[in-house]
Structure formats: C-alpha cells, structure tokens
Amino acid sequence: MKAVFKRFLICVLAVLAAFAITSCGKNDGVEDGGNAKPPRGDGTLKPVYSEGLEFTVINYGGEYSVTGLGSCTDTVVNVPPEHNGLPVTTIGEEAFKNYDLFTDTKETLVAVTIPDSVKTISKRAFWGIKTLTTVIFGKNVETVGEEAFYVCNSLTAAILPETATRIEKNAFCGCNSLETLVLKGATYIGEDAFRSAVSLKTVSLGKFLKAVETNTFYACKNLTDVNFYGTDTDLKAAKIGDGNEYLLNAKINFIAE
C-alpha cells in the first residue's frame, strides 16, 4: 500500500513540475497582454511611428518630404525617419497646417516628434495649431521656415539642436505660452520670429550668432534671462536689430563651454 502511494505522489509531483516549466516565461516579462512591440536586438522596444501620413519624393528621388496628414488621425504624431527605404528629410510646406480645424472629431494634434533624419521644417508647416503643446526636434534640424509655428499658442518650449542655424521670419510669432527657448547653434534669427511670445522667460543663444533681425523679440515682456554660450566679444559681434529691447535688457549669463 505504501509503495502504491509513493508512486502516486511521484506522479503528481512530476505533473506539477512539468506545468511550472511550461508556464514559466510565457510573457517574457511583458505583462501588457501582448500589446508591446517585439524587442530589437538590444532588448529595447521598437518605436511606433504614425501611419497614414502623406509623403512626396524630393531631391531627384533620393529623399522624402512629409506633405500632409493623409489618413493619419493621431493626436501624438511620431514622424518616421524613412519611407519606402528612403530618408525623410523635410517637413513640407503647410504639411500640418491647422490640423485641429481639419479633423472631424474632437481629437486634435497635441505633440509631434521629428526624427533625426529631418533637416528642414518648411514654411507654415505647423501654422495655427492652437492645441500643440510639445515638439521634440530631431538632432539634425538645420532650418525652421517662415511662420512654421505661427500662433501655436499652447507650445511651451522650443529646444532646438545646435545644428539649427536659421530661424526664419515669424517662425514662432504669437506663441504666447512659450517659456523656454534654446537656440545655441543659431546664426540667424529672422524678423518677428518670437514676437509676442509674452510668456518667454529664458533664451539660450551661442557664440555663432550673427544676426537678430528687427522685432525678433518684440513684446517679450517677461524675458528675464539670456544664457549666452560664448563671450561678451562674441555677443557684441552679433547684429541686434531695433525692437529687441527686452532681449538687450535681460540679464546676460555668459557660459563657457
């Protein structure tokens, strides 16, 4: 009788052990119901890019520009770095203009991530998107076009990479929620570029600055600090146009690099 019981107990334990081995690692540590994207070779999750955007071939077929929303209804747009195997280098003219006015739902564009492949943000690319609060600029943006973010009055910060050398006329004009601006690589900042950015408190500029045009910082009455990554000599070498009294009267903090 004891021998029979012993054999029965061994069988039960074997079944339990097999069940435990089979169950172990079913989710590979992911407890989201299987919704996460498969991991890359380095173990990190693959980025999820917005689908349905419109693209146009530019530069003799070697690159793409984002030229419209197409069928994309994302409120947080993550622009892909390539399309059909070619790099996406440009956000096209008026590509996202007035997004919040063209959607049939209550959903509106609130955030955009621009990939490192993009070098140019064209004229009026994000014109008048009043709901846009966040823009993450890729590390290779070189130019922000005329009126690119005109009256995007929910945008709170514009942190541009050091590759961004030109900020064109009216680029951020009327962005009255903008508080922080980083333009360490800028050489040229166009007329009225930040006009009426009445919430702007801190601006970061760099030693390569050559020109700040007329009324660039007009009506930026809350601007208190300018962090200048260079010397007093570098700053004095830059041409500062009329109508930039708030910039000139702010506290200048010279920062050595």
N, C-alpha and C positions, 0 to 999 in steps of 0.2 A: 504494500500500500504506500509506504514511504517512497519507494522508488518511482511509483507512478506519479505521485505528487511532485517529486523532484523534477521529473521530465516535463510535467505540465508547466511548472514555474519557469524552467529554462526556455520553453517555447514562448511564453508570454513576454519574458524579458527580451528575447530576440526580436519579436514583432515590434515592441516599443522602441528598441534601438534603431531598427530599420526605418520606422516612421520619423524619428528625430533626424536621421541623416537626410531623408528625402525632403523634409520641411525646411531644413537649415539653408539659408541663402536664397530662398525663393525670390525675395525682393531686392537682393543685393544691397541691402541697407537703405533702399528708397521706400519711403512709406507714404507715397503720394498717390497710391492707386495706379501706378504705372504711367503717370502723365509726364514725367520728366523725359527730356530728350536723351538718347543714348550718349554715354560719355565718350569723349575723344580719347586719343591715345594717352594724353597726360592726365586723364581722370576727371577733367573739368567738363561741365555740361556744354553742349553746343549752343551758340547764341540762336535766338529765334528772330528771324527777320520778317518785316512786314511783307505781305503778299498782295499782289494786285496793282502795285504801282505801275505807272507808265514810264517807259524808257525810250530814248531816241539815240540812235548812233551818231557820234560826233568824231571829229578829227580823223576823217577818212576811214572810218570804220574800226578804229582801234580802241575806242572808249565809248562809254555810255553816259548820258545825262538823264537824271530824273526829271521828267517834264510834266507830270501830273499824278493825281491820286488814283486814276483809273477806278478799279473796283474796290480799292482798299478803304475800309471803314474803321481802321484802328484809331483809337484816341491817343495811343502812345506809339509813334511811328519809329521803327528801327530800320533805317535805310541800309540795304545790303551793300557790301563793298564791291560786289561784282554781279554781272548779269550776263547770262549766256556765255560764261567763261571770260568775259572782258571786264576791265575795271570800271567802276562807276566813279567818275572824277568831278562831276558837276551837278549842283542842284540848279536846275534850269530856271529861266526867267518865268516868274509867276507860277511856278510849279505847285505851290501850296497856297496861293493867294486866297484869302477869305474862305478858308476851309470850313469855318463854323457857319458860314452862310450857305454853303452848297450841300450840306448834309440834310437828309430828310428826317433824321432822328434828333434826339436831344444830345446825342454824343458829339463832343467837339474835341479838336486836337489840343492836347494839354502838354505833350512832351515830344521831343524829337532827338534821336541820336544820329549824328552824322559820322560816317565811318572815316577811318584814316586815309582811305583812297581818295576822298574828295578834296580838291584844291580850290574850287571856286563855288561861292554861293552867289548866284546871279541876281540881277535887278528884280526887286519886288518878289523874291522867292517866297517869303512868308508874310507878305503885306497884309496888315489889318487883322491878324488872327488874335482877337482880344482874349482868348482863353489860354493862349500859350504861356505856360509858366516856366518851362525848363527846356534848354537847348544844350546838349552835350556835343561840343565841337570836336571833330577828329583832330589828330595831332599834326596834320599836314595842310590845313586850310591856309590859303595864301591871301585871298581877296574876299571881302564882303561887299557885295554890289550895292548900288544906289537903291535906297528905300527897301532894302532886303527885309528888315524887321520893323518897318514903319508902323507906328501905333500898335505895336504888340504890347499893350499896356498892362499885361499880367506878368510879363517877363521880369524876374527879379535879379538875375545875374547874367553877365556875358563874360565868360572866361575863355579868351582866345589863345591858341598856341603861339609860340614865338615865331612860327612860320608865317603868321598873319601880318603882312606888311602894309596892306592897303585897306582902309575902311572908307568907302565912298560916301558921297553926299547923301544926307538924310538916312543913313543906314539904320540907325536906331532912334530916329526922331520920334518924339511923342511916347517913348517907352517910360511912362511916368511911375512905374513900380520898380524900375531898375535901381538897385542899390550898390552893386559891386561890378566893377569893370576892370578887366585885366587885358592890357594891350602891350605887353613887354617887347614885342617884336615890331610894333608898328613904326613905319617910316612916314606914312602919310595918313592924316585923318581929315576927311572932307568937310565941306561947309554944312553946318546944321546937323552933323552926324548924330549928336546926342542932345540936340536942342529939346528943351522942355522935359528932360529926364529929371524931374523935380525931386525924386527920392534918392538920387545918386549921392552917395556919401564918400566912397573911396575909389580912386582911379590909380591903376598901376601902369606906368609907362617905362620905356627903356632908352638906352643910350643911342639907339639908331634913329630916334625920332628926328625928322627933318622939317615937317610942316604940320601945323594945326590951323585949318582954314577959318574963315570968318564965321562967328556964331556957332562954332562947333559945340561948345558947352554953354550956350546961351540959356538963361533961366534955370541953371542947375544950382539953385539957391541953397541946397543942403550939402553941397560938396565941401568937405572939411579937410580931407587928406589926399595928397598925391604921393604915392610911393614911386620914387624915380630910381630905376636901376642903372645908375651911372653917376657922373659927377656934375657939379654946378656948371662947369665948362661945357659939358655935353648938352645940358638943358638950354643954356644961353645960345648955343649954336642953332637951335631949332627956331623956325619962324612961327610965331604965335600971332594969329590974325585978330582983328578987332572983335569985340563981343564975347571975349573969353575971360572976363574979369573974375568970375567965380573960380576958374581954374588957377589964375595967377595969384589970387588972394588966399587960396587954400594953403594949409601947412605942407611944405615940401619935405619929405623924408628921403634923404639920399641913402641908397642901399648899395653897398659894394658887393660885387659878385666874384 
